[in-house]
Amino acid sequence: MSINRITTLVAQDKKLLIAYYMPEFPVIGATLPVLEALEKSGADIIELGMPYSDPIGDGPVIQDAAHTAIRNGVTIKYLLELVRRARQGEGCRKITAPILLMGYCNPVIAYGVDGFLHDAVAAGVDGLLIPDLPPEEAADFLEKAKKVGLTVVFLVSPVTPPERIELIDSLSTDFSYCLAVNGTTGTAKLSDAPTGETVDDYLKRVRQHTRKKFVVGFGIKDKTRVESMWQLADGAVVGSALLEHIAGSSTPEESARLAGEFWKTLR
């Protein structure tokens, strides 16, 4: 079994900048050029969405992107083939950045969990984030993912109590993913937690109850917010802002150019 790219990266002493991208958005053929542009522009990890018709944890930008991806023919099988092509350098420069798939349980179950895990590894996937997989019910999935060498990431929210943060930290393979807000992706403002905590207080509390690294996503739109999250966490995830920036492009080449230009502004 080869060494997981995420495990290798997280072991380094650096702050991570993670890109979330929905495949084949906004046009068919955009995925491979966009992946190349993101890697060239400094994305440490590329998180690829697995489009689903009812993405309950996502805001309107990613929901619309998911629906576009589905209309453009993206299925799990199609997505894994895109990852395979990216790793082989078919249609783009060979992609070496870690790739994390983010999606919901239903498509994975419909594909078949064992087959999905096997095919994901064969394609070149490094990790999985399944938002609606409760940590308390994830033991079997975690064991199977560990056997094939896949990282699994679990979510922490501003209302997660300390004992559950510790559970999530223990189950996440390399790092956890903290939601900066108690809401959906693309939230316009990094708001305070319902408990009255500021985002700073919340992330400091997470740090007190974790041993592994954690990254922060939801509502991070520019370099200033990336750098503020780097002060408190081990990485920042930018997704909705990237998708918004490329949404008006009409060709794969334009999508890639806009993605690369935007990502450079975050660095």
Residue pairs with C-beta under 8 A, 6 or more apart in sequence:
1 148
1 149
2 149
4 98
4 126
4 127
4 149
4 150
4 151
4 174
5 96
5 97
5 98
5 99
5 126
6 45
6 98
6 100
6 126
6 127
6 151
6 173
6 174
6 175
7 151
7 173
7 174
9 16
9 44
9 45
9 98
10 16
10 174
10 175
10 213
10 234
14 44
15 230
15 234
15 235
15 236
16 44
16 45
16 215
16 234
16 235
16 236
17 42
17 43
17 44
17 226
17 235
17 236
17 238
17 266
17 267
18 43
18 44
18 45
18 46
18 47
18 100
18 215
18 217
18 235
18 236
18 237
18 238
19 38
19 43
19 45
19 46
19 47
19 237
19 238
19 239
19 242
19 263
20 47
20 48
20 49
20 62
20 102
20 217
20 237
20 238
20 239
20 240
20 242
20 243
21 31
21 34
21 35
21 38
21 46
21 47
21 48
21 49
21 239
21 242
21 243
21 259
22 48
22 49
22 51
22 62
22 65
22 66
22 68
22 69
22 243
23 31
23 48
23 49
23 51
23 69
23 74
23 78
23 79
23 82
24 30
24 31
24 68
24 69
24 72
24 73
24 74
24 82
25 65
25 68
25 69
25 72
25 243
25 246
25 247
25 255
26 65
26 68
26 246
26 247
26 248
26 249
26 255
27 72
27 249
27 250
27 251
27 252
27 255
28 72
28 73
28 252
29 252
30 246
30 249
30 252
30 255
30 256
31 82
31 86
32 82
32 85
32 86
32 90
32 91
32 92
32 252
33 91
33 92
33 252
33 253
33 255
33 256
34 246
34 252
34 255
34 256
34 259
35 46
35 86
35 92
35 95
36 92
36 93
36 95
36 256
37 256
37 257
37 259
37 260
37 263
38 46
38 97
38 259
38 260
38 263
39 46
39 93
39 95
39 96
39 97
40 93
40 260
41 259
41 260
41 261
41 263
41 264
41 267
42 263
42 264
42 266
42 267
43 97
43 263
44 97
44 98
44 235
45 97
45 98
45 99
45 100
45 235
46 95
46 97
46 98
46 99
46 100
47 99
47 100
47 101
47 102
47 129
47 237
47 239
48 79
48 83
48 99
48 100
48 101
48 102
49 62
49 65
49 66
49 69
49 101
49 102
49 103
50 76
50 79
50 101
50 102
50 103
50 104
50 107
50 108
51 65
51 66
51 67
51 69
51 70
51 74
51 103
52 66
52 103
52 104
52 106
52 107
53 66
53 67
53 70
54 104
55 62
55 63
55 66
55 104
56 104
56 132
57 131
57 132
57 184
57 185
58 66
58 184
58 185
58 186
59 183
59 184
59 185
59 186
59 187
59 240
60 186
61 185
61 186
61 240
61 243
61 244
61 247
62 185
62 186
62 239
62 240
62 243
65 243
65 247
76 107
76 108
76 111
76 116
77 111
77 119
79 101
80 119
80 120
80 122
80 123
80 125
81 123
83 99
83 120
83 123
83 124
83 125
84 122
84 123
84 124
85 91
85 92
86 92
86 94
86 95
86 99
86 124
87 94
87 95
87 123
87 124
88 94
89 95
98 126
98 127
99 124
99 125
99 126
99 127
100 125
100 126
100 127
100 128
100 129
100 151
100 153
101 120
101 125
101 127
101 128
101 129
102 128
102 129
102 130
102 131
103 129
103 130
104 130
104 131
104 132
105 130
105 132
105 133
108 116
108 130
113 141
113 144
114 144
117 144
117 145
117 148
117 150
118 148
120 128
120 148
120 150
121 148
121 149
121 150
125 150
126 150
126 151
127 150
127 151
127 152
127 153
127 173
127 174
128 145
128 150
128 151
128 152
128 153
129 152
129 153
129 154
129 155
129 177
130 141
130 152
131 155
133 141
133 154
135 154
135 164
135 167
135 168
135 171
136 167
138 152
138 154
138 171
141 152
142 152
142 171
145 151
145 152
145 173
146 152
146 173
150 173
151 173
151 174
152 171
152 172
152 173
153 172
153 173
153 174
153 175
153 176
153 177
154 168
154 171
154 172
154 176
154 177
155 168
155 176
155 177
155 178
155 179
156 165
156 168
156 176
156 177
156 178
156 179
156 206
156 214
157 178
157 179
157 182
158 179
158 180
158 181
158 182
158 193
158 194
158 195
158 197
158 199
158 202
159 182
159 193
159 194
159 195
160 168
162 205
162 208
162 209
165 205
165 206
165 209
165 210
166 209
166 210
168 176
169 176
169 209
169 210
169 211
169 212
169 214
170 211
172 212
174 212
174 213
175 212
175 213
175 214
175 215
175 234
175 235
176 206
176 210
176 212
176 213
176 214
176 215
177 214
177 215
177 216
177 217
177 237
178 202
178 203
178 206
178 214
178 215
178 216
178 217
178 233
179 216
179 217
179 218
180 187
180 190
180 199
180 216
180 217
180 218
180 219
180 220
180 229
181 187
181 189
181 190
181 191
181 218
181 219
182 193
182 194
183 191
183 218
184 218
185 217
185 218
185 239
185 240
186 218
186 219
186 239
186 240
186 241
187 218
187 219
188 219
189 219
190 199
190 219
190 220
190 225
191 199
191 219
192 198
192 199
193 199
193 201
193 202
197 205
199 232
200 232
203 216
203 229
203 232
203 233
204 232
206 214
206 233
207 214
207 232
213 234
213 235
214 233
214 234
214 235
215 233
215 234
215 235
215 236
215 237
216 229
216 232
216 233
216 235
216 236
216 237
217 236
217 237
217 238
217 239
218 237
219 225
220 226
220 229
220 236
220 237
220 238
220 241
221 238
221 240
221 241
222 241
222 265
222 266
223 265
223 266
223 267
225 236
226 236
226 238
226 266
229 235
229 236
230 236
238 266
241 262
242 259
242 262
242 263
245 258
245 259
245 262
246 254
246 255
246 258
246 259
246 262
249 255
249 257
249 258
